[in-house]
């Protein structure tokens, strides 16, 4: 089942939805859009569902940046750092 996972101090918050249910998809897209507006970026989770490797710098071969909501994708959202 597709999901959006957002890491926080407790681990992560994950929402899931049924991609065949239009109301579920709308709610998930609304959540995606809110996170995006709040400054989050999104990375697609691998199809095998396995954890990735720890990296010291971004490698575009290891992760796919997501710019638009895909109702069938598993993604991780990450807030961008902000200065104060």
PDB file of N, CA, C and O in Angstrom:
ATOM      1  N   UNK A   1       0.850  -1.173   0.000  1.00  0.00           N
ATOM      2  CA  UNK A   1       0.000   0.000   0.000  1.00  0.00           C
ATOM      3  C   UNK A   1       0.898   1.239   0.000  1.00  0.00           C
ATOM      4  O   UNK A   1       1.851   1.299   0.777  1.00  0.00           O
ATOM      5  N   UNK A   2       0.621   2.221  -0.846  1.00  0.00           N
ATOM      6  CA  UNK A   2       1.451   3.427  -0.911  1.00  0.00           C
ATOM      7  C   UNK A   2       1.433   4.188   0.417  1.00  0.00           C
ATOM      8  O   UNK A   2       0.501   4.064   1.211  1.00  0.00           O
ATOM      9  N   UNK A   3       2.481   4.973   0.634  1.00  0.00           N
ATOM     10  CA  UNK A   3       2.578   5.709   1.897  1.00  0.00           C
ATOM     11  C   UNK A   3       3.446   6.948   1.756  1.00  0.00           C
ATOM     12  O   UNK A   3       4.227   7.094   0.816  1.00  0.00           O
ATOM     13  N   UNK A   4       3.274   7.843   2.743  1.00  0.00           N
ATOM     14  CA  UNK A   4       4.180   8.973   2.940  1.00  0.00           C
ATOM     15  C   UNK A   4       4.676   8.854   4.369  1.00  0.00           C
ATOM     16  O   UNK A   4       3.886   8.904   5.312  1.00  0.00           O
ATOM     17  N   UNK A   5       5.979   8.696   4.533  1.00  0.00           N
ATOM     18  CA  UNK A   5       6.591   8.610   5.859  1.00  0.00           C
ATOM     19  C   UNK A   5       7.336   9.907   6.127  1.00  0.00           C
ATOM     20  O   UNK A   5       8.099  10.383   5.287  1.00  0.00           O
ATOM     21  N   UNK A   6       7.108  10.473   7.310  1.00  0.00           N
ATOM     22  CA  UNK A   6       7.770  11.708   7.701  1.00  0.00           C
ATOM     23  C   UNK A   6       8.500  11.463   9.022  1.00  0.00           C
ATOM     24  O   UNK A   6       7.852  11.305  10.057  1.00  0.00           O
ATOM     25  N   UNK A   7       9.844  11.429   9.008  1.00  0.00           N
ATOM     26  CA  UNK A   7      10.593  11.206  10.236  1.00  0.00           C
ATOM     27  C   UNK A   7      10.354  12.329  11.251  1.00  0.00           C
ATOM     28  O   UNK A   7      10.233  13.500  10.889  1.00  0.00           O
ATOM     29  N   UNK A   8      10.292  11.945  12.522  1.00  0.00           N
ATOM     30  CA  UNK A   8      10.224  12.925  13.608  1.00  0.00           C
ATOM     31  C   UNK A   8      10.961  12.348  14.811  1.00  0.00           C
ATOM     32  O   UNK A   8      11.593  11.296  14.704  1.00  0.00           O
ATOM     33  N   UNK A   9      10.888  13.015  15.940  1.00  0.00           N
ATOM     34  CA  UNK A   9      11.669  12.575  17.106  1.00  0.00           C
ATOM     35  C   UNK A   9      11.212  11.232  17.656  1.00  0.00           C
ATOM     36  O   UNK A   9      11.960  10.590  18.394  1.00  0.00           O
ATOM     37  N   UNK A  10      10.013  10.792  17.318  1.00  0.00           N
ATOM     38  CA  UNK A  10       9.529   9.506  17.815  1.00  0.00           C
ATOM     39  C   UNK A  10       9.824   8.359  16.842  1.00  0.00           C
ATOM     40  O   UNK A  10       9.546   7.204  17.164  1.00  0.00           O
ATOM     41  N   UNK A  11      10.367   8.644  15.693  1.00  0.00           N
ATOM     42  CA  UNK A  11      10.639   7.637  14.672  1.00  0.00           C
ATOM     43  C   UNK A  11      10.155   8.153  13.338  1.00  0.00           C
ATOM     44  O   UNK A  11      10.923   8.746  12.581  1.00  0.00           O
ATOM     45  N   UNK A  12       8.880   7.930  13.043  1.00  0.00           N
ATOM     46  CA  UNK A  12       8.285   8.562  11.874  1.00  0.00           C
ATOM     47  C   UNK A  12       6.762   8.470  11.954  1.00  0.00           C
ATOM     48  O   UNK A  12       6.200   7.625  12.649  1.00  0.00           O
ATOM     49  N   UNK A  13       6.135   9.353  11.231  1.00  0.00           N
ATOM     50  CA  UNK A  13       4.680   9.353  11.085  1.00  0.00           C
ATOM     51  C   UNK A  13       4.421   8.885   9.666  1.00  0.00           C
ATOM     52  O   UNK A  13       4.987   9.427   8.716  1.00  0.00           O
ATOM     53  N   UNK A  14       3.571   7.886   9.519  1.00  0.00           N
ATOM     54  CA  UNK A  14       3.316   7.325   8.195  1.00  0.00           C
ATOM     55  C   UNK A  14       1.819   7.330   7.921  1.00  0.00           C
ATOM     56  O   UNK A  14       1.017   6.893   8.746  1.00  0.00           O
ATOM     57  N   UNK A  15       1.459   7.834   6.744  1.00  0.00           N
ATOM     58  CA  UNK A  15       0.076   7.702   6.308  1.00  0.00           C
ATOM     59  C   UNK A  15       0.059   6.772   5.093  1.00  0.00           C
ATOM     60  O   UNK A  15       0.971   6.791   4.266  1.00  0.00           O
ATOM     61  N   UNK A  16      -0.982   5.971   5.005  1.00  0.00           N
ATOM     62  CA  UNK A  16      -1.153   5.065   3.876  1.00  0.00           C
ATOM     63  C   UNK A  16      -2.542   5.275   3.291  1.00  0.00           C
ATOM     64  O   UNK A  16      -3.417   5.850   3.939  1.00  0.00           O
ATOM     65  N   UNK A  17      -2.736   4.810   2.073  1.00  0.00           N
ATOM     66  CA  UNK A  17      -4.037   4.950   1.422  1.00  0.00           C
ATOM     67  C   UNK A  17      -4.222   3.842   0.396  1.00  0.00           C
ATOM     68  O   UNK A  17      -3.269   3.189  -0.031  1.00  0.00           O
ATOM     69  N   UNK A  18      -5.475   3.653   0.018  1.00  0.00           N
ATOM     70  CA  UNK A  18      -5.844   2.698  -1.021  1.00  0.00           C
ATOM     71  C   UNK A  18      -5.849   3.459  -2.344  1.00  0.00           C
ATOM     72  O   UNK A  18      -6.679   4.349  -2.528  1.00  0.00           O
ATOM     73  N   UNK A  19      -4.939   3.133  -3.280  1.00  0.00           N
ATOM     74  CA  UNK A  19      -4.857   3.887  -4.530  1.00  0.00           C
ATOM     75  C   UNK A  19      -6.080   3.720  -5.434  1.00  0.00           C
ATOM     76  O   UNK A  19      -6.217   4.441  -6.422  1.00  0.00           O
ATOM     77  N   UNK A  20      -6.964   2.782  -5.108  1.00  0.00           N
ATOM     78  CA  UNK A  20      -8.183   2.610  -5.905  1.00  0.00           C
ATOM     79  C   UNK A  20      -9.363   3.377  -5.312  1.00  0.00           C
ATOM     80  O   UNK A  20     -10.452   3.386  -5.885  1.00  0.00           O
ATOM     81  N   UNK A  21      -9.146   4.024  -4.159  1.00  0.00           N
ATOM     82  CA  UNK A  21     -10.212   4.778  -3.496  1.00  0.00           C
ATOM     83  C   UNK A  21      -9.967   6.271  -3.727  1.00  0.00           C
ATOM     84  O   UNK A  21      -9.015   6.826  -3.180  1.00  0.00           O
ATOM     85  N   UNK A  22     -10.816   6.934  -4.534  1.00  0.00           N
ATOM     86  CA  UNK A  22     -10.590   8.358  -4.859  1.00  0.00           C
ATOM     87  C   UNK A  22     -10.524   9.275  -3.638  1.00  0.00           C
ATOM     88  O   UNK A  22      -9.750  10.232  -3.636  1.00  0.00           O
ATOM     89  N   UNK A  23     -11.312   9.006  -2.609  1.00  0.00           N
ATOM     90  CA  UNK A  23     -11.274   9.853  -1.414  1.00  0.00           C
ATOM     91  C   UNK A  23      -9.946   9.688  -0.669  1.00  0.00           C
ATOM     92  O   UNK A  23      -9.370  10.669  -0.199  1.00  0.00           O
ATOM     93  N   UNK A  24      -9.461   8.440  -0.563  1.00  0.00           N
ATOM     94  CA  UNK A  24      -8.153   8.197   0.055  1.00  0.00           C
ATOM     95  C   UNK A  24      -7.051   8.925  -0.710  1.00  0.00           C
ATOM     96  O   UNK A  24      -6.178   9.550  -0.107  1.00  0.00           O
ATOM     97  N   UNK A  25      -7.094   8.840  -2.040  1.00  0.00           N
ATOM     98  CA  UNK A  25      -6.069   9.479  -2.879  1.00  0.00           C
ATOM     99  C   UNK A  25      -6.106  10.993  -2.704  1.00  0.00           C
ATOM    100  O   UNK A  25      -5.058  11.631  -2.601  1.00  0.00           O
ATOM    101  N   UNK A  26      -7.303  11.571  -2.670  1.00  0.00           N
ATOM    102  CA  UNK A  26      -7.423  13.020  -2.468  1.00  0.00           C
ATOM    103  C   UNK A  26      -6.835  13.431  -1.127  1.00  0.00           C
ATOM    104  O   UNK A  26      -6.094  14.411  -1.050  1.00  0.00           O
ATOM    105  N   UNK A  27      -7.160  12.684  -0.061  1.00  0.00           N
ATOM    106  CA  UNK A  27      -6.617  13.012   1.266  1.00  0.00           C
ATOM    107  C   UNK A  27      -5.098  12.888   1.294  1.00  0.00           C
ATOM    108  O   UNK A  27      -4.422  13.716   1.905  1.00  0.00           O
ATOM    109  N   UNK A  28      -4.556  11.866   0.639  1.00  0.00           N
ATOM    110  CA  UNK A  28      -3.103  11.691   0.594  1.00  0.00           C
ATOM    111  C   UNK A  28      -2.447  12.824  -0.195  1.00  0.00           C
ATOM    112  O   UNK A  28      -1.405  13.340   0.208  1.00  0.00           O
ATOM    113  N   UNK A  29      -3.058  13.211  -1.322  1.00  0.00           N
ATOM    114  CA  UNK A  29      -2.511  14.319  -2.115  1.00  0.00           C
ATOM    115  C   UNK A  29      -2.559  15.617  -1.326  1.00  0.00           C
ATOM    116  O   UNK A  29      -1.613  16.403  -1.371  1.00  0.00           O
ATOM    117  N   UNK A  30      -3.646  15.851  -0.604  1.00  0.00           N
ATOM    118  CA  UNK A  30      -3.736  17.050   0.239  1.00  0.00           C
ATOM    119  C   UNK A  30      -2.621  17.069   1.280  1.00  0.00           C
ATOM    120  O   UNK A  30      -2.019  18.113   1.531  1.00  0.00           O
ATOM    121  N   UNK A  31      -2.346  15.903   1.889  1.00  0.00           N
ATOM    122  CA  UNK A  31      -1.267  15.796   2.881  1.00  0.00           C
ATOM    123  C   UNK A  31       0.093  16.079   2.217  1.00  0.00           C
ATOM    124  O   UNK A  31       0.907  16.824   2.761  1.00  0.00           O
ATOM    125  N   UNK A  32       0.330  15.485   1.048  1.00  0.00           N
ATOM    126  CA  UNK A  32       1.562  15.713   0.290  1.00  0.00           C
ATOM    127  C   UNK A  32       1.731  17.199  -0.009  1.00  0.00           C
ATOM    128  O   UNK A  32       2.798  17.773   0.208  1.00  0.00           O
ATOM    129  N   UNK A  33       0.647  17.820  -0.518  1.00  0.00           N
ATOM    130  CA  UNK A  33       0.705  19.238  -0.880  1.00  0.00           C
ATOM    131  C   UNK A  33       0.986  20.125   0.326  1.00  0.00           C
ATOM    132  O   UNK A  33       1.719  21.107   0.212  1.00  0.00           O
ATOM    133  N   UNK A  34       0.409  19.789   1.483  1.00  0.00           N
ATOM    134  CA  UNK A  34       0.653  20.573   2.702  1.00  0.00           C
ATOM    135  C   UNK A  34       2.121  20.455   3.122  1.00  0.00           C
ATOM    136  O   UNK A  34       2.767  21.455   3.436  1.00  0.00           O
ATOM    137  N   UNK A  35       2.635  19.226   3.123  1.00  0.00           N
ATOM    138  CA  UNK A  35       4.042  19.044   3.479  1.00  0.00           C
ATOM    139  C   UNK A  35       4.952  19.796   2.513  1.00  0.00           C
ATOM    140  O   UNK A  35       5.924  20.427   2.927  1.00  0.00           O
ATOM    141  N   UNK A  36       4.631  19.724   1.231  1.00  0.00           N
ATOM    142  CA  UNK A  36       5.443  20.425   0.219  1.00  0.00           C
ATOM    143  C   UNK A  36       5.414  21.931   0.466  1.00  0.00           C
ATOM    144  O   UNK A  36       6.447  22.597   0.402  1.00  0.00           O
ATOM    145  N   UNK A  37       4.222  22.466   0.751  1.00  0.00           N
ATOM    146  CA  UNK A  37       4.086  23.898   1.043  1.00  0.00           C
ATOM    147  C   UNK A  37       4.882  24.289   2.287  1.00  0.00           C
ATOM    148  O   UNK A  37       5.407  25.399   2.375  1.00  0.00           O
ATOM    149  N   UNK A  38       4.967  23.361   3.254  1.00  0.00           N
ATOM    150  CA  UNK A  38       5.706  23.607   4.490  1.00  0.00           C
ATOM    151  C   UNK A  38       7.216  23.421   4.324  1.00  0.00           C
ATOM    152  O   UNK A  38       7.965  23.528   5.296  1.00  0.00           O
ATOM    153  N   UNK A  39       7.667  23.142   3.088  1.00  0.00           N
ATOM    154  CA  UNK A  39       9.108  23.072   2.827  1.00  0.00           C
ATOM    155  C   UNK A  39       9.706  21.681   2.840  1.00  0.00           C
ATOM    156  O   UNK A  39      10.925  21.546   2.945  1.00  0.00           O
ATOM    157  N   UNK A  40       8.893  20.643   2.738  1.00  0.00           N
ATOM    158  CA  UNK A  40       9.425  19.284   2.693  1.00  0.00           C
ATOM    159  C   UNK A  40       9.805  18.923   1.263  1.00  0.00           C
ATOM    160  O   UNK A  40       9.224  19.423   0.299  1.00  0.00           O
ATOM    161  N   UNK A  41      10.798  18.040   1.151  1.00  0.00           N
ATOM    162  CA  UNK A  41      11.132  17.422  -0.123  1.00  0.00           C
ATOM    163  C   UNK A  41      10.831  15.933   0.025  1.00  0.00           C
ATOM    164  O   UNK A  41      10.716  15.429   1.142  1.00  0.00           O
ATOM    165  N   UNK A  42      10.704  15.232  -1.098  1.00  0.00           N
ATOM    166  CA  UNK A  42      10.254  13.848  -1.080  1.00  0.00           C
ATOM    167  C   UNK A  42      11.182  12.965  -1.890  1.00  0.00           C
ATOM    168  O   UNK A  42      11.671  13.353  -2.951  1.00  0.00           O
ATOM    169  N   UNK A  43      11.416  11.763  -1.366  1.00  0.00           N
ATOM    170  CA  UNK A  43      12.224  10.764  -2.047  1.00  0.00           C
ATOM    171  C   UNK A  43      11.427   9.480  -2.159  1.00  0.00           C
ATOM    172  O   UNK A  43      10.786   9.049  -1.200  1.00  0.00           O
ATOM    173  N   UNK A  44      11.470   8.874  -3.330  1.00  0.00           N
ATOM    174  CA  UNK A  44      10.765   7.624  -3.564  1.00  0.00           C
ATOM    175  C   UNK A  44      11.493   6.482  -2.872  1.00  0.00           C
ATOM    176  O   UNK A  44      12.719   6.384  -2.932  1.00  0.00           O
ATOM    177  N   UNK A  45      10.722   5.620  -2.212  1.00  0.00           N
ATOM    178  CA  UNK A  45      11.269   4.434  -1.555  1.00  0.00           C
ATOM    179  C   UNK A  45      11.431   3.353  -2.616  1.00  0.00           C
ATOM    180  O   UNK A  45      10.580   3.207  -3.494  1.00  0.00           O
ATOM    181  N   UNK A  46      12.522   2.596  -2.536  1.00  0.00           N
ATOM    182  CA  UNK A  46      12.773   1.542  -3.513  1.00  0.00           C
ATOM    183  C   UNK A  46      11.649   0.518  -3.579  1.00  0.00           C
ATOM    184  O   UNK A  46      10.990   0.242  -2.576  1.00  0.00           O
ATOM    185  N   UNK A  47      11.437  -0.039  -4.752  1.00  0.00           N
ATOM    186  CA  UNK A  47      10.375  -1.018  -4.949  1.00  0.00           C
ATOM    187  C   UNK A  47      10.548  -2.263  -4.092  1.00  0.00           C
ATOM    188  O   UNK A  47       9.568  -2.936  -3.771  1.00  0.00           O
ATOM    189  N   UNK A  48      11.781  -2.573  -3.720  1.00  0.00           N
ATOM    190  CA  UNK A  48      12.001  -3.773  -2.911  1.00  0.00           C
ATOM    191  C   UNK A  48      11.704  -3.530  -1.435  1.00  0.00           C
ATOM    192  O   UNK A  48      11.679  -4.473  -0.644  1.00  0.00           O
ATOM    193  N   UNK A  49      11.475  -2.257  -1.056  1.00  0.00           N
ATOM    194  CA  UNK A  49      11.132  -1.931   0.326  1.00  0.00           C
ATOM    195  C   UNK A  49      12.278  -2.067   1.308  1.00  0.00           C
ATOM    196  O   UNK A  49      12.075  -1.914   2.513  1.00  0.00           O
ATOM    197  N   UNK A  50      13.472  -2.349   0.824  1.00  0.00           N
ATOM    198  CA  UNK A  50      14.626  -2.524   1.700  1.00  0.00           C
ATOM    199  C   UNK A  50      15.179  -1.175   2.146  1.00  0.00           C
ATOM    200  O   UNK A  50      15.046  -0.166   1.454  1.00  0.00           O
ATOM    201  N   UNK A  51      15.797  -1.188   3.311  1.00  0.00           N
ATOM    202  CA  UNK A  51      16.442   0.027   3.791  1.00  0.00           C
ATOM    203  C   UNK A  51      17.625   0.355   2.896  1.00  0.00           C
ATOM    204  O   UNK A  51      18.299  -0.530   2.370  1.00  0.00           O
ATOM    205  N   UNK A  52      17.854   1.639   2.740  1.00  0.00           N
ATOM    206  CA  UNK A  52      18.987   2.083   1.937  1.00  0.00           C
ATOM    207  C   UNK A  52      20.286   2.055   2.725  1.00  0.00           C
ATOM    208  O   UNK A  52      20.309   1.721   3.910  1.00  0.00           O
ATOM    209  N   UNK A  53      21.353   2.408   2.049  1.00  0.00           N
ATOM    210  CA  UNK A  53      22.663   2.487   2.681  1.00  0.00           C
ATOM    211  C   UNK A  53      22.857   3.885   3.252  1.00  0.00           C
ATOM    212  O   UNK A  53      22.299   4.854   2.737  1.00  0.00           O
ATOM    213  N   UNK A  54      23.644   3.988   4.311  1.00  0.00           N
ATOM    214  CA  UNK A  54      23.985   5.302   4.838  1.00  0.00           C
ATOM    215  C   UNK A  54      24.940   5.972   3.862  1.00  0.00           C
ATOM    216  O   UNK A  54      25.885   5.351   3.375  1.00  0.00           O
ATOM    217  N   UNK A  55      24.688   7.231   3.584  1.00  0.00           N
ATOM    218  CA  UNK A  55      25.528   7.969   2.652  1.00  0.00           C
ATOM    219  C   UNK A  55      25.961   9.283   3.292  1.00  0.00           C
ATOM    220  O   UNK A  55      25.277   9.816   4.166  1.00  0.00           O
ATOM    221  N   UNK A  56      27.097   9.795   2.849  1.00  0.00           N
ATOM    222  CA  UNK A  56      27.594  11.067   3.352  1.00  0.00           C
ATOM    223  C   UNK A  56      27.190  12.223   2.463  1.00  0.00           C
ATOM    224  O   UNK A  56      27.201  13.373   2.901  1.00  0.00           O
ATOM    225  N   UNK A  57      26.832  11.939   1.218  1.00  0.00           N
ATOM    226  CA  UNK A  57      26.355  12.971   0.311  1.00  0.00           C
ATOM    227  C   UNK A  57      25.332  12.352  -0.635  1.00  0.00           C
ATOM    228  O   UNK A  57      25.320  11.138  -0.835  1.00  0.00           O
ATOM    229  N   UNK A  58      24.481  13.184  -1.212  1.00  0.00           N
ATOM    230  CA  UNK A  58      23.407  12.698  -2.073  1.00  0.00           C
ATOM    231  C   UNK A  58      23.970  12.044  -3.319  1.00  0.00           C
ATOM    232  O   UNK A  58      24.865  12.583  -3.970  1.00  0.00           O
ATOM    233  N   UNK A  59      23.442  10.890  -3.640  1.00  0.00           N
ATOM    234  CA  UNK A  59      23.814  10.169  -4.853  1.00  0.00           C
ATOM    235  C   UNK A  59      22.526   9.919  -5.626  1.00  0.00           C
ATOM    236  O   UNK A  59      21.688   9.130  -5.190  1.00  0.00           O
ATOM    237  N   UNK A  60      22.356  10.579  -6.764  1.00  0.00           N
ATOM    238  CA  UNK A  60      21.100  10.482  -7.509  1.00  0.00           C
ATOM    239  C   UNK A  60      20.821   9.083  -8.015  1.00  0.00           C
ATOM    240  O   UNK A  60      19.686   8.789  -8.389  1.00  0.00           O
ATOM    241  N   UNK A  61      21.822   8.202  -8.042  1.00  0.00           N
ATOM    242  CA  UNK A  61      21.591   6.825  -8.449  1.00  0.00           C
ATOM    243  C   UNK A  61      20.937   6.010  -7.333  1.00  0.00           C
ATOM    244  O   UNK A  61      20.382   4.941  -7.590  1.00  0.00           O
ATOM    245  N   UNK A  62      20.999   6.506  -6.103  1.00  0.00           N
ATOM    246  CA  UNK A  62      20.458   5.760  -4.963  1.00  0.00           C
ATOM    247  C   UNK A  62      19.066   6.221  -4.549  1.00  0.00           C
ATOM    248  O   UNK A  62      18.358   5.483  -3.863  1.00  0.00           O
ATOM    249  N   UNK A  63      18.659   7.411  -4.944  1.00  0.00           N
ATOM    250  CA  UNK A  63      17.360   7.932  -4.527  1.00  0.00           C
ATOM    251  C   UNK A  63      16.756   8.742  -5.661  1.00  0.00           C
ATOM    252  O   UNK A  63      17.460   9.355  -6.464  1.00  0.00           O
ATOM    253  N   UNK A  64      15.432   8.726  -5.700  1.00  0.00           N
ATOM    254  CA  UNK A  64      14.732   9.497  -6.719  1.00  0.00           C
ATOM    255  C   UNK A  64      13.965  10.618  -6.038  1.00  0.00           C
ATOM    256  O   UNK A  64      13.085  10.367  -5.214  1.00  0.00           O
ATOM    257  N   UNK A  65      14.297  11.837  -6.379  1.00  0.00           N
ATOM    258  CA  UNK A  65      13.596  12.999  -5.858  1.00  0.00           C
ATOM    259  C   UNK A  65      12.215  13.056  -6.494  1.00  0.00           C
ATOM    260  O   UNK A  65      12.091  12.918  -7.711  1.00  0.00           O
ATOM    261  N   UNK A  66      11.181  13.256  -5.693  1.00  0.00           N
ATOM    262  CA  UNK A  66       9.802  13.300  -6.173  1.00  0.00           C
ATOM    263  C   UNK A  66       9.307  14.737  -6.065  1.00  0.00           C
ATOM    264  O   UNK A  66       9.386  15.352  -5.001  1.00  0.00           O
ATOM    265  N   UNK A  67       8.797  15.267  -7.173  1.00  0.00           N
ATOM    266  CA  UNK A  67       8.297  16.645  -7.179  1.00  0.00           C
ATOM    267  C   UNK A  67       6.779  16.726  -7.252  1.00  0.00           C
ATOM    268  O   UNK A  67       6.193  17.742  -6.879  1.00  0.00           O
ATOM    269  N   UNK A  68       6.145  15.673  -7.724  1.00  0.00           N
ATOM    270  CA  UNK A  68       4.690  15.643  -7.858  1.00  0.00           C
ATOM    271  C   UNK A  68       4.142  14.408  -7.167  1.00  0.00           C
ATOM    272  O   UNK A  68       4.805  13.372  -7.126  1.00  0.00           O
ATOM    273  N   UNK A  69       2.935  14.511  -6.622  1.00  0.00           N
ATOM    274  CA  UNK A  69       2.282  13.397  -5.954  1.00  0.00           C
ATOM    275  C   UNK A  69       2.032  12.253  -6.932  1.00  0.00           C
ATOM    276  O   UNK A  69       1.515  12.464  -8.030  1.00  0.00           O
ATOM    277  N   UNK A  70       2.400  11.048  -6.527  1.00  0.00           N
ATOM    278  CA  UNK A  70       2.121   9.833  -7.295  1.00  0.00           C
ATOM    279  C   UNK A  70       1.307   8.928  -6.387  1.00  0.00           C
ATOM    280  O   UNK A  70       1.828   8.460  -5.375  1.00  0.00           O
ATOM    281  N   UNK A  71       0.038   8.663  -6.716  1.00  0.00           N
ATOM    282  CA  UNK A  71      -0.827   7.905  -5.814  1.00  0.00           C
ATOM    283  C   UNK A  71      -0.411   6.455  -5.612  1.00  0.00           C
ATOM    284  O   UNK A  71      -0.981   5.767  -4.766  1.00  0.00           O
ATOM    285  N   UNK A  72       0.582   5.973  -6.380  1.00  0.00           N
ATOM    286  CA  UNK A  72       1.011   4.579  -6.241  1.00  0.00           C
ATOM    287  C   UNK A  72       2.399   4.438  -5.631  1.00  0.00           C
ATOM    288  O   UNK A  72       2.922   3.327  -5.536  1.00  0.00           O
ATOM    289  N   UNK A  73       2.999   5.547  -5.217  1.00  0.00           N
ATOM    290  CA  UNK A  73       4.382   5.513  -4.746  1.00  0.00           C
ATOM    291  C   UNK A  73       4.489   5.570  -3.223  1.00  0.00           C
ATOM    292  O   UNK A  73       3.667   6.186  -2.545  1.00  0.00           O
ATOM    293  N   UNK A  74       5.519   4.915  -2.712  1.00  0.00           N
ATOM    294  CA  UNK A  74       5.930   5.076  -1.314  1.00  0.00           C
ATOM    295  C   UNK A  74       7.005   6.141  -1.294  1.00  0.00           C
ATOM    296  O   UNK A  74       7.991   6.047  -2.025  1.00  0.00           O
ATOM    297  N   UNK A  75       6.820   7.160  -0.455  1.00  0.00           N
ATOM    298  CA  UNK A  75       7.805   8.230  -0.381  1.00  0.00           C
ATOM    299  C   UNK A  75       8.144   8.545   1.071  1.00  0.00           C
ATOM    300  O   UNK A  75       7.379   8.251   1.989  1.00  0.00           O
ATOM    301  N   UNK A  76       9.302   9.145   1.246  1.00  0.00           N
ATOM    302  CA  UNK A  76       9.736   9.683   2.536  1.00  0.00           C
ATOM    303  C   UNK A  76       9.822  11.185   2.367  1.00  0.00           C
ATOM    304  O   UNK A  76      10.434  11.672   1.417  1.00  0.00           O
ATOM    305  N   UNK A  77       9.209  11.928   3.288  1.00  0.00           N
ATOM    306  CA  UNK A  77       9.306  13.385   3.231  1.00  0.00           C
ATOM    307  C   UNK A  77      10.324  13.857   4.252  1.00  0.00           C
ATOM    308  O   UNK A  77      10.421  13.322   5.357  1.00  0.00           O
ATOM    309  N   UNK A  78      11.072  14.860   3.861  1.00  0.00           N
ATOM    310  CA  UNK A  78      12.104  15.419   4.742  1.00  0.00           C
ATOM    311  C   UNK A  78      11.982  16.939   4.742  1.00  0.00           C
ATOM    312  O   UNK A  78      11.943  17.556   3.677  1.00  0.00           O
ATOM    313  N   UNK A  79      11.921  17.547   5.927  1.00  0.00           N
ATOM    314  CA  UNK A  79      11.884  19.003   5.953  1.00  0.00           C
ATOM    315  C   UNK A  79      13.256  19.556   5.585  1.00  0.00           C
ATOM    316  O   UNK A  79      14.288  19.018   5.986  1.00  0.00           O
ATOM    317  N   UNK A  80      13.249  20.640   4.815  1.00  0.00           N
ATOM    318  CA  UNK A  80      14.504  21.304   4.493  1.00  0.00           C
ATOM    319  C   UNK A  80      14.967  22.101   5.702  1.00  0.00           C
ATOM    320  O   UNK A  80      14.136  22.659   6.420  1.00  0.00           O
ATOM    321  N   UNK A  81      16.260  22.167   5.945  1.00  0.00           N
ATOM    322  CA  UNK A  81      16.750  22.986   7.067  1.00  0.00           C
ATOM    323  C   UNK A  81      16.402  24.435   6.852  1.00  0.00           C
ATOM    324  O   UNK A  81      16.405  24.930   5.725  1.00  0.00           O
ATOM    325  N   UNK A  82      16.099  25.123   7.956  1.00  0.00           N
ATOM    326  CA  UNK A  82      15.777  26.556   7.900  1.00  0.00           C
ATOM    327  C   UNK A  82      16.658  27.309   8.881  1.00  0.00           C
ATOM    328  O   UNK A  82      16.924  26.858   9.995  1.00  0.00           O
ATOM    329  N   UNK A  83      17.089  28.446   8.434  1.00  0.00           N
ATOM    330  CA  UNK A  83      17.887  29.298   9.310  1.00  0.00           C
ATOM    331  C   UNK A  83      16.985  30.095  10.226  1.00  0.00           C
ATOM    332  O   UNK A  83      15.798  30.256   9.942  1.00  0.00           O
ATOM    333  N   UNK A  84      17.523  30.589  11.306  1.00  0.00           N
ATOM    334  CA  UNK A  84      16.706  31.335  12.245  1.00  0.00           C
ATOM    335  C   UNK A  84      17.223  32.665  12.415  1.00  0.00           C
ATOM    336  O   UNK A  84      16.662  33.453  13.177  1.00  0.00           O
TER     337      UNK A  84
END
